[in-house]
Amino acid sequence: LALLYAVIDMAGWRRWAWPAEVVGRNPLAMYFMTWAVAGWVLAALQRHLGSDVFQTLGDAYAPLLGNLAVGLVLWMICWWMDRNRAYVRL
């Protein structure tokens, strides 16, 4: 944490942390989507891209590639919400 504090806050290198800022502005939406929508997104990706699309690197890496693809889709939803200033708040 001290290294991140030094790089981001003290040195001012913030551009590389932008993807984390997008999720950090709407963490409740990301948490909800992870539990409620992630399975549906994975099934939709497999349906539209092919059932063996994540086996390109072998069966051992299929769950990793599937989770990365779902994470990218959920991040893009958070990015869209951030651009439209739609935030989930309590």
C-alpha positions as CSV (number, residue, x, y, z in Angstrom):
1,L,0.0,0.0,0.0
2,A,2.9,2.4,0.7
3,L,4.2,1.8,-2.7
4,L,0.8,2.5,-4.3
5,Y,0.5,5.6,-2.2
6,A,3.9,6.8,-3.3
7,V,3.3,6.2,-7.0
8,I,-0.2,7.5,-7.2
9,D,-0.5,10.3,-4.7
10,M,3.0,11.5,-4.2
11,A,4.5,11.1,-7.7
12,G,1.2,11.8,-9.4
13,W,1.2,8.8,-11.8
14,R,-2.6,8.3,-12.0
15,R,-3.3,7.3,-15.6
16,W,-2.5,3.6,-15.1
17,A,-4.9,3.3,-12.2
18,W,-7.9,4.6,-14.2
19,P,-9.6,1.2,-14.6
20,A,-9.6,0.8,-10.8
21,E,-11.0,4.3,-10.5
22,V,-13.9,3.4,-12.7
23,V,-14.9,0.4,-10.5
24,G,-14.1,2.5,-7.4
25,R,-16.7,5.0,-8.3
26,N,-19.4,2.4,-8.4
27,P,-18.4,-0.5,-6.2
28,L,-21.9,-1.5,-5.2
29,A,-22.9,-2.0,-8.8
30,M,-19.8,-4.2,-9.5
31,Y,-20.4,-6.2,-6.3
32,F,-24.1,-6.8,-7.3
33,M,-23.2,-7.7,-10.9
34,T,-20.6,-10.1,-9.7
35,W,-23.1,-12.1,-7.8
36,A,-26.3,-11.6,-9.9
37,V,-25.2,-11.2,-13.5
38,A,-21.8,-12.9,-13.9
39,G,-23.2,-16.4,-14.6
40,W,-25.5,-15.0,-17.2
41,V,-22.8,-13.1,-18.9
42,L,-20.5,-16.2,-19.1
43,A,-23.4,-18.2,-20.6
44,A,-24.1,-15.5,-23.1
45,L,-20.4,-15.3,-24.1
46,Q,-20.2,-19.0,-24.6
47,R,-23.5,-19.0,-26.5
48,H,-22.5,-16.3,-28.9
49,L,-18.8,-17.0,-29.3
50,G,-18.9,-20.8,-29.2
51,S,-18.9,-23.2,-26.3
52,D,-15.1,-24.0,-26.7
53,V,-14.0,-20.4,-27.0
54,F,-12.2,-20.4,-23.7
55,Q,-10.4,-23.6,-24.3
56,T,-8.0,-22.0,-26.8
57,L,-5.0,-22.3,-24.3
58,G,-6.1,-25.6,-23.0
59,D,-8.6,-26.9,-20.4
60,A,-6.5,-25.7,-17.5
61,Y,-6.8,-22.0,-18.5
62,A,-10.5,-22.1,-19.5
63,P,-11.8,-20.8,-16.1
64,L,-9.2,-18.0,-16.1
65,L,-10.1,-16.8,-19.6
66,G,-13.8,-17.1,-18.8
67,N,-13.5,-15.0,-15.7
68,L,-11.3,-12.4,-17.4
69,A,-13.9,-12.1,-20.2
70,V,-16.7,-11.7,-17.7
71,G,-14.7,-9.2,-15.7
72,L,-14.1,-7.2,-18.8
73,V,-17.8,-7.1,-19.6
74,L,-18.7,-6.1,-16.1
75,W,-16.0,-3.4,-16.1
76,M,-17.4,-2.0,-19.4
77,I,-20.9,-1.8,-17.8
78,C,-19.3,0.1,-14.9
79,W,-17.5,2.4,-17.4
80,W,-20.8,3.1,-19.2
81,M,-22.4,3.9,-15.8
82,D,-19.5,6.2,-14.9
83,R,-19.7,8.1,-18.3
84,N,-23.5,8.6,-17.8
85,R,-23.0,9.5,-14.1
86,A,-25.3,6.7,-12.9
87,Y,-24.1,5.7,-9.5
88,V,-25.6,3.2,-7.0
89,R,-25.6,4.7,-3.5
90,L,-26.9,3.8,-0.1
